[in-house]
Amino acid sequence: MRKYSRLKNLFKKLFHVGGTTHAPDYTLITITLILVLFGLLMLMSASSVVSYQKFKSSYYLFWHQILSGFLPGIIIFWICSKIDFKVWKKFAFFMLIFSILLLLAVFIPGLGASFGKARSWINIFGFSVQPAEIVKLTFLIYLASWLDSKGAEKIRDIHHGLMPFLIILGLISGLMLLQPDLGTLSIIFIISLVSFYIGGGNIKHIISIIGGAAVVSFIAIKVAPYRLARLMVFMNPSTDPQGVGYHLNQALIAVGSGRWFGVGLGHSRQKYGYLPEVAGDSIFPIIAEELGFILCAIYIVLIFVLVYHGLIVAKKSKTYYGRVLATGIIVWIGFQSFINITSMIGLLPMTGVPLPFLSYGGTAMIMNLAAMGILVNISRYTRS
C-alpha cells in the first residue's frame, strides 16, 4: 500500500499543478469524436482503390490508420485530457529543443525520407513519422510558455518581445523552408502570430512580421518554378489541365460531380486513378463527390462549432498561459481545415496540407487528438 501511495503522490506531483476543476466542455469532445469517426468512414471509401493497387487489399490504408493513428491517438487524447495542462510548461524548453532536433533529423541520410519535392519524413524502425506535425504542438506549447513567462508588457517591447520571437520563429521557419514545406510552415506561422498577438504583441510589430513574410514568400516562389506554376493555376484553373493544373482540375471535377446529394458513399469515380492523393490532402473532394454539398456544409458547420467552443474555452481560461495555448490549438485546427478545403475548391493556391482528423496519416491524427485532449483539459479549469 505504501508503494502504491508513493506512486500516486509521484503521479500527482508530475501531472497535477493544482486549481479547481469542473466538467469539461463535452461539445468539444463530442464533435472531435464525430469528426474522427467520420474521417475513418470516408478514408475507408476514398482509399479503397489506391489501397488495393498498392497493397492488394482495399482496406489496408484504413486499418493502418486505425492501428497507427486512431487507437494511439484516442489513448493520447484521453491522457492529455486528464493531465493538468499547466504541467506542459515544465517541459516547454525541452520541447523546443526536441522540435529543432526533429526538423534536423529529416536531413540525416538513412533516417530522413522524401515524398515528391519535400523531405519531411523520418523512418524509425519501419515506421514513417512526419516531424512537422509534432512540431506544430511542441512549438506551440513552448511559445505559450515563453509568452506567459515574459508577460504582456515585455512582449510589446522590441528587445524583450519582438526580437526573441523573430529569432525563435525564424529558426523553425528556416528549417521548414529547407525541407521545403511551405504549407505546414504557413500553419505554424499563423499559429505563432496569433499566439503572439493574444500574448500581448504590438499590432505594428505583427504587421511588420506579415510584411517580411510576404517578401520571403515572394522570394520562395521566384526561386522555385513549381510554386509559381501553382500560383498561375490558382489565377487561371484552365492553365495546363494535363500538367501543373491537373490536380486542381480533377479536384474541381470531383466537387462538381457531387452536386447537392452526392453520387453515393463508395461510388466516387475520381478515386479510380484520376485525382491524386485521394486518401491524403485530396480527401475533401472525394467527400464532396460521394456525399454532396449538403453533407459537406454540415461538416463545415461542425468545424465552425468546434472552433467557436475552442475560442470560448480560451476566453474563459483563468490563466494567461491557458488562453494563449487554447487559442493556438483551435486556430491550428480551424485554419488548417480552412486552407485544405479552400485550396481544393480553387479559392486558394494548393499548399499540400492534410485535413485534420480526416486525411490519412498516423502522426497527424495522433497530434491532432493530443492537441484536442489538451484543449479539453483547459476547459476543465475555465471560469463558469
Number of C-alpha atoms within 10 A of each C-alpha: 6 7 8 9 10 11 12 12 13 12 12 14 12 14 17 16 12 12 9 8 14 12 11 18 19 12 14 21 17 11 15 20 15 14 17 20 15 15 20 21 15 24 25 22 24 34 26 23 20 22 18 14 13 11 12 12 14 19 19 17 23 22 15 14 21 17 13 16 21 23 15 17 23 18 15 20 24 17 15 22 24 17 20 22 26 19 15 18 19 12 13 20 18 13 22 20 13 17 22 17 12 21 24 17 19 24 19 10 9 11 14 20 19 13 8 6 10 15 18 26 23 24 15 11 7 7 10 16 21 21 22 26 20 21 22 25 23 23 26 25 27 23 29 26 23 20 24 21 14 15 16 19 13 16 25 21 14 14 11 13 23 19 14 14 21 13 11 13 17 13 12 21 20 13 19 23 15 15 19 17 20 21 19 21 20 20 19 25 20 17 26 22 20 18 24 26 18 19 25 21 25 19 12 10 18 16 12 11 15 15 12 12 14 12 12 12 14 13 11 16 16 12 10 10 11 13 19 15 18 20 16 17 23 19 14 12 19 14 17 14 14 11 9 16 19 19 20 25 22 21 27 19 17 29 24 17 21 22 16 15 16 24 17 13 16 19 15 22 16 21 26 15 12 15 22 19 18 27 27 19 24 29 30 28 30 31 28 27 32 29 24 24 19 15 16 20 12 11 16 15 12 16 19 13 15 21 21 15 17 27 19 17 28 26 18 16 22 15 16 20 23 27 24 27 31 31 23 32 26 23 21 25 22 19 18 23 20 15 22 24 23 15 20 26 20 18 12 16 21 23 18 18 23 25 24 25 27 24 26 30 25 25 21 25 27 24 23 24 27 24 27 25 27 26 29 27 29 31 29 22 23 23 13 8
